[in-house]
């Protein structure tokens, strides 16, 4: 991996606007303008036709380390993130051991620093062991070297209202946020896919939309009651959109994310019984997909988060009922967002920068990321070729896992270069 140096990006369309030159000097953007001189010893990158964005930030990544290194490690996951244009990811707590103590979150944080491909901000568990019975060491994790600000039992819902209320009250002390995996467990026992016409025809136990919506409704009310911050993970239904929109109209401190796969894929794909489409929350209907796109465009949904969920081959190459839930997403997220939001006219590239960099950085209280592409700002940047079209081949993934729902599908866009504090982590579409 190259060291920070002087790099001139010539003729890049900053946030999709008019072509400009961007000079990187060390870890900082030194100048933005037209006709910039090439400093002595600088590397010149010809960026004609390319889009320059701030480095992407993911609020929802599963890196699996410690404990499930057969699926992913911090190193392989951050390499995948860099290929996808990310300069920072938030690593979820459902590791083994669970990231519910200062010691474990610091381990993950240090592994991220050692990888050098992308900043890793650990997410602390809300409850001990993700068991939903007792609050974890929230204050200790916040005060640790990792400086945790996002707490989640993702993979499991904090379904006890009293525990959720106490967590929301606790995180106020250090401006934290509770990120909720909204899933009423009693309504989803044995569920295999979205509850609807397709589940009825296939004879699979359905996962009703109300299981998500009822928890979101409860939690936005709790957040308002204690004047705290709640973030809704992987929102997936049209009804959930309406609840979040209502909560925001009240001025409550509620944010929400949507995954790329919920912006593109529907439950019709489950007819194939291919476990690569098995995910939590499940793929929903076309009407839900359209509602999610509109909500991301109008800002009701704040950001895109990958829910990158790597699994070893054997956990997906099996019958549907036995398969693990989840899919990888770091390396394809920007392409899916381009196809569903940019190419459809719902968002411009400035909007993509907002939803995939600026807003998630603010929600996660992550300094130095999601910043404007301007002189004096950290040189966390992503250079994208929007004209590229290519067929997804997981054999070439940097991730240790291959469970992508896009295999064989043509997607637009390709990350050409990624810079982490001025250091190239990706060059010409390949790891530096």
C-alpha positions in Angstrom: 0.0 0.0 0.0 1.4 3.4 -1.0 2.3 6.0 1.6 0.6 9.5 1.6 2.1 11.7 -1.0 1.3 14.4 -3.4 -1.4 13.3 -5.9 -3.1 15.4 -8.5 -6.5 14.2 -9.6 -7.0 15.9 -12.9 -10.4 16.7 -14.4 -12.5 14.8 -11.9 -16.2 15.7 -11.6 -16.5 16.5 -7.9 -19.8 15.2 -6.7 -20.8 14.9 -10.4 -20.3 18.6 -11.1 -18.0 20.4 -13.5 -14.5 18.9 -13.9 -11.9 20.2 -11.4 -8.4 19.3 -10.3 -7.9 18.1 -6.8 -4.5 18.2 -5.2 -3.8 15.8 -2.3 -0.8 16.6 -0.2 0.0 14.1 2.5 -3.2 13.3 4.4 -5.1 16.5 3.3 -6.8 18.0 0.3 -4.5 20.9 -0.5 -6.4 22.6 -3.3 -9.5 22.2 -5.5 -9.7 24.2 -8.7 -9.1 24.2 -12.5 -5.7 24.2 -14.1 -3.8 23.4 -11.0 0.0 23.1 -11.5 1.6 19.7 -10.9 3.9 19.9 -7.9 7.3 18.3 -8.1 7.2 14.6 -7.5 3.4 14.4 -7.6 1.5 11.5 -9.1 -1.0 12.5 -11.7 -4.3 10.6 -12.1 -6.2 11.4 -15.2 -9.8 11.5 -14.0 -11.6 12.7 -17.1 -15.2 11.4 -17.0 -14.8 10.1 -13.4 -16.9 11.1 -10.4 -15.1 12.1 -7.2 -16.9 11.5 -3.9 -15.9 11.6 -0.3 -14.9 8.2 0.9 -18.0 6.1 1.6 -19.0 5.3 5.2 -20.9 2.1 6.1 -22.9 2.1 9.4 -23.6 -1.6 9.2 -20.8 -4.1 8.4 -20.2 -7.6 9.8 -16.5 -8.4 9.9 -17.0 -11.6 11.9 -13.6 -11.3 13.8 -13.2 -12.4 16.5 -14.7 -15.9 16.3 -15.9 -16.5 12.7 -12.7 -15.9 10.7 -13.9 -18.6 8.3 -16.4 -16.1 7.1 -14.4 -12.9 7.2 -11.6 -11.1 9.0 -11.1 -7.5 9.7 -8.3 -7.5 7.1 -10.4 -9.2 4.3 -13.4 -7.2 5.2 -11.6 -3.9 5.0 -10.0 -4.9 1.7 -13.5 -5.5 0.4 -14.6 -2.1 1.8 -11.7 -0.3 0.0 -12.6 -2.0 -3.3 -16.2 -0.8 -2.8 -15.0 2.8 -2.2 -15.3 2.8 1.6 -12.9 4.6 3.9 -14.8 3.8 7.1 -17.0 1.0 8.3 -18.9 0.3 11.6 -18.3 -3.3 12.7 -21.3 -5.0 14.2 -21.1 -6.6 17.6 -22.3 -10.1 16.9 -18.9 -11.7 17.1 -17.6 -14.5 19.3 -17.0 -13.3 21.9 -19.7 -10.6 21.6 -18.4 -7.1 21.4 -20.0 -6.2 24.7 -16.9 -5.1 26.7 -14.2 -2.4 26.3 -11.7 -5.2 25.7 -13.4 -6.7 22.7 -14.3 -3.4 20.9 -10.7 -2.2 21.4 -9.4 -5.5 19.8 -11.6 -4.9 16.7 -10.6 -1.2 16.6 -6.9 -2.1 16.7 -7.2 -4.8 14.1 -8.8 -2.1 11.9 -5.9 0.3 12.4 -3.5 -2.5 11.6 -5.2 -3.4 8.3 -4.6 0.1 6.8 -7.3 -0.3 4.2 -10.2 1.4 5.9 -11.1 2.8 9.4 -13.0 0.4 11.5 -15.3 1.8 14.2 -16.7 -0.9 16.4 -20.4 -1.1 17.3 -20.9 -2.1 20.9 -23.6 -4.6 22.0 -26.6 -3.1 23.8 -27.0 -6.1 26.1 -24.6 -8.7 27.5 -24.1 -11.5 25.0 -26.9 -10.1 22.8 -29.3 -11.9 25.1 -31.5 -8.9 25.8 -31.5 -9.3 29.5 -28.9 -6.9 30.9 -27.3 -3.8 29.6 -23.7 -4.2 28.4 -20.8 -2.0 29.5 -22.0 1.0 27.4 -20.1 3.6 29.3 -16.9 1.6 29.4 -17.1 1.0 25.6 -17.7 4.7 25.0 -14.7 5.7 27.1 -12.4 3.1 25.6 -9.8 3.8 22.9 -12.4 2.7 20.3 -14.7 5.6 21.4 -17.9 3.6 20.7 -20.9 5.8 19.9 -23.2 3.3 18.1 -24.7 0.4 20.1 -26.7 -2.5 18.6 -27.7 -6.1 19.2 -28.0 -6.4 15.4 -29.0 -9.9 14.5 -31.3 -9.8 17.5 -34.0 -7.3 18.4 -33.9 -5.5 21.8 -37.4 -6.6 22.3 -37.8 -5.7 26.0 -39.2 -2.2 26.2 -37.7 -1.5 29.6 -34.2 -2.5 28.4 -34.6 -0.4 25.3 -35.7 2.6 27.3 -32.7 2.2 29.7 -30.3 1.9 26.8 -31.7 5.1 25.1 -31.4 6.9 28.4 -27.8 5.7 29.0 -26.3 6.7 25.7 -27.5 10.3 26.1 -24.5 10.8 28.5 -22.0 10.5 25.6 -24.1 11.5 22.6 -24.5 7.8 21.5 -27.2 6.2 19.5 -29.0 2.8 19.8 -29.3 1.1 16.4 -32.2 -1.2 16.5 -32.7 -4.4 14.5 -36.5 -4.1 14.4 -38.0 -7.5 14.5 -40.7 -8.6 17.0 -39.4 -12.2 17.7 -42.8 -13.7 18.5 -44.1 -12.7 15.2 -41.2 -14.2 13.3 -40.7 -17.6 14.9 -39.6 -20.0 12.2 -40.0 -17.3 9.5 -38.2 -18.0 6.2 -39.2 -15.1 3.9 -41.5 -12.2 3.5 -45.1 -13.0 4.4 -47.2 -12.5 1.3 -48.4 -14.1 -1.9 -45.1 -15.7 -2.7 -44.7 -17.3 0.8 -48.2 -18.6 0.5 -47.6 -20.2 -2.9 -44.2 -21.7 -1.8 -45.5 -22.9 1.5 -42.8 -21.1 3.5 -43.4 -19.6 6.9 -43.9 -15.8 6.4 -42.2 -12.9 8.0 -44.9 -10.2 8.3 -44.1 -6.5 7.7 -45.8 -5.7 11.0 -43.0 -7.5 12.9 -40.7 -4.7 11.8 -43.2 -1.9 11.9 -44.4 -2.5 15.4 -40.9 -2.4 16.9 -40.1 0.8 15.0 -43.3 2.4 16.2 -42.5 1.5 19.8 -38.9 2.7 19.6 -39.5 6.1 18.0 -42.0 6.7 20.8 -39.5 5.7 23.4 -36.8 7.8 21.9 -39.1 10.8 21.9 -40.1 10.1 25.5 -36.5 10.1 26.8 -35.2 12.6 24.3 -32.5 10.3 22.9 -31.3 9.1 19.5 -32.5 5.9 17.8 -31.4 4.6 14.5 -33.4 2.0 12.6 -31.3 -0.7 10.9 -32.1 -2.1 7.4 -35.6 -0.6 7.1 -37.4 -2.8 4.6 -41.2 -2.0 4.3 -43.4 0.8 3.0 -45.1 0.8 6.4 -41.8 1.4 8.2 -41.2 4.3 5.9 -44.4 6.0 7.0 -43.7 5.5 10.7 -40.2 7.1 10.3 -41.6 9.9 8.2 -44.2 10.6 10.9 -41.6 10.5 13.7 -39.4 13.0 11.8 -42.4 15.3 11.2 -42.6 15.5 15.0 -38.9 16.6 15.2 -37.9 13.4 17.0 -34.2 12.3 16.8 -34.8 9.3 14.6 -32.6 8.1 11.7 -32.9 5.1 9.4 -30.9 3.1 6.8 -31.7 1.0 3.9 -29.6 -1.8 2.3 -28.7 -1.9 -1.4 -30.4 -5.3 -1.8 -33.7 -3.9 -0.4 -33.5 -1.2 -3.1 -33.3 -3.7 -5.9 -34.4 -7.3 -5.1 -37.8 -8.6 -4.3 -39.3 -11.7 -2.8 -40.1 -13.1 -6.2 -36.5 -14.3 -6.3 -37.2 -16.7 -3.5 -39.1 -18.8 -6.0 -35.7 -20.1 -7.1 -35.2 -21.5 -3.6 -31.6 -20.2 -3.9 -30.4 -19.5 -0.3 -28.3 -16.6 -1.6 -31.6 -14.6 -1.4 -32.2 -15.6 2.2 -31.6 -12.5 4.3 -32.8 -10.8 7.5 -35.0 -8.8 7.1 -36.3 -10.7 4.1 -36.6 -9.4 0.6 -40.0 -7.7 0.3 -42.4 -6.8 -2.5 -41.9 -4.5 -5.5 -44.2 -1.9 -3.8 -41.9 -1.9 -0.8 -38.8 -1.5 -3.0 -40.4 1.5 -4.7 -41.3 3.1 -1.4 -37.8 2.6 -0.1 -36.3 4.3 -3.1 -38.6 7.3 -2.8 -37.9 7.6 0.9 -34.1 7.5 0.3 -34.6 10.2 -2.3 -36.6 12.5 -0.1 -34.5 12.0 3.0 -36.9 10.1 5.1 -34.4 7.3 5.0 -31.1 8.9 5.9 -28.5 6.6 4.4 -27.5 3.4 2.7 -25.8 0.7 4.8 -24.6 -2.6 3.4 -25.4 -5.1 6.2 -22.4 -6.9 4.7 -23.0 -10.4 6.1 -20.3 -12.9 4.9 -20.8 -16.6 5.3 -18.7 -19.7 4.4 -19.8 -21.6 1.4 -21.3 -24.5 3.3 -23.7 -22.2 5.2 -25.3 -21.1 1.9 -24.8 -24.2 -0.3 -27.6 -26.1 1.4 -31.4 -26.4 1.5 -33.3 -23.1 2.0 -34.5 -23.8 5.6 -31.0 -24.7 6.8 -29.2 -21.8 5.2 -27.8 -18.8 7.1 -29.4 -15.4 6.5 -27.4 -12.6 4.9 -25.4 -11.6 1.9 -22.1 -9.7 1.2 -22.5 -6.2 0.0 -19.4 -3.9 0.4 -18.0 -4.5 -3.1 -21.3 -4.0 -5.0 -23.2 -1.4 -2.9 -22.2 1.7 -4.9 -23.1 0.0 -8.2 -26.6 -1.0 -6.9 -27.2 2.5 -5.7 -26.1 3.9 -9.0 -28.5 1.6 -10.8 -31.5 2.1 -8.5 -31.1 5.8 -7.6 -28.8 7.6 -10.0 -29.6 6.0 -13.3 -33.3 6.3 -12.4 -33.0 10.1 -11.7 -34.0 9.8 -8.0 -30.6 11.0 -6.8 -27.7 12.9 -8.3 -24.1 12.2 -7.3 -24.2 14.9 -4.6 -27.1 13.0 -3.1 -25.1 9.8 -3.2 -22.3 11.5 -1.3 -24.8 12.7 1.2 -26.5 9.3 1.7 -23.4 7.1 1.6 -20.8 9.3 3.3 -21.9 12.5 5.0 -25.0 11.3 6.8 -23.7 7.9 8.0 -20.6 9.7 9.4 -22.8 12.2 11.3 -25.0 9.4 12.7 -22.0 7.4 13.8 -20.3 10.6 15.1 -17.3 9.6 13.0 -14.8 12.6 12.7 -12.8 13.0 9.6 -15.1 11.1 7.3 -18.1 12.3 5.2 -16.5 15.7 4.8 -16.7 18.0 1.8 -14.3 17.7 -1.0 -12.6 21.0 -0.3 -9.2 22.4 0.6 -8.1 21.6 4.1 -10.3 18.6 4.5 -9.0 15.0 5.1 -8.2 13.2 1.9 -10.7 10.4 2.3 -11.9 10.1 -1.3 -13.4 7.7 -3.9 -13.0 8.0 -7.6 -15.8 6.3 -9.6 -16.3 5.4 -13.3 -20.0 5.7 -13.8 -19.9 4.6 -17.4 -18.5 1.2 -16.6 -20.7 -1.9 -17.0 -19.7 -5.3 -15.8 -21.0 -8.7 -14.8 -20.5 -9.5 -11.1 -18.1 -12.4 -10.5 -17.6 -13.2 -6.8 -14.5 -15.2 -7.6 -12.7 -11.9 -7.8 -14.0 -10.5 -4.5 -11.6 -9.3 -1.8 -14.0 -10.6 0.8 -13.4 -14.1 2.1 -17.0 -15.0 1.3 -18.9 -15.2 -2.0 -22.5 -15.2 -1.0 -23.6 -12.4 -3.3 -27.1 -12.2 -4.8 -25.7 -10.4 -7.8 -23.5 -13.2 -9.3 -23.9 -13.1 -13.1 -25.9 -9.8 -13.0 -24.6 -6.8 -14.9 -24.2 -3.7 -12.7 -23.1 -0.2 -13.5 -20.1 1.8 -12.1 -16.7 0.8 -10.8 -14.5 2.3 -8.1 -11.2 3.3 -9.8 -9.4 4.6 -6.8 -9.9 5.0 -3.0 -7.8 7.2 -0.8 -7.6 6.9 3.0 -6.0 10.0 4.4 -4.2 10.6 1.2 -2.9 7.0 0.9 -4.1 5.0 -2.1 -5.8 1.8 -1.0 -7.2 1.1 -4.4 -5.5 2.0 -7.7 -7.0 1.2 -11.1 -9.7 -0.8 -9.5 -7.3 -3.1 -7.6 -6.0 -3.1 -4.1 -2.9 -1.0 -3.8 
